[in-house]
């Protein structure tokens, strides 16, 4: 079931609905180089937090959160963070994806200047997911 949730999220991020925005998007634990001219990007991770059997037939429930860590140019306020979050909401919020991963209501946690690169300002876009299966 874990792979189904990851596949659903990767499908959305690879779709033209997201890629047409021109925002570099990488998976969590990416080890490559982004390049020197990248001034904004999003790092996506799927974090399962609970797995349980919820009926006598032993059907499973998998839930957790999807986190899209947003990095934008520092010194320009929070506006661009909000714009990128709204773009993500269009594709994710309250949606049921291909493998029946159900997404809830998102929230944004503004984190401020990046500790590693002070020219970037960051926030985490967080949205809960649930997947029922066997």
Secondary structure, DSSP 8 states (H G I E B T S, - for coil): -HHHHHHHHHHHHHSHHHHTT--EEEETT--S---TT---EEEEEEEEEEEEE-STT--EEEEEEEEEEEEEETTS-SHHHHHHHHHHHHHHTT-B-TT--EEEEEEEEEEEE-SS-TTEEEEEEEEEEEEEE-
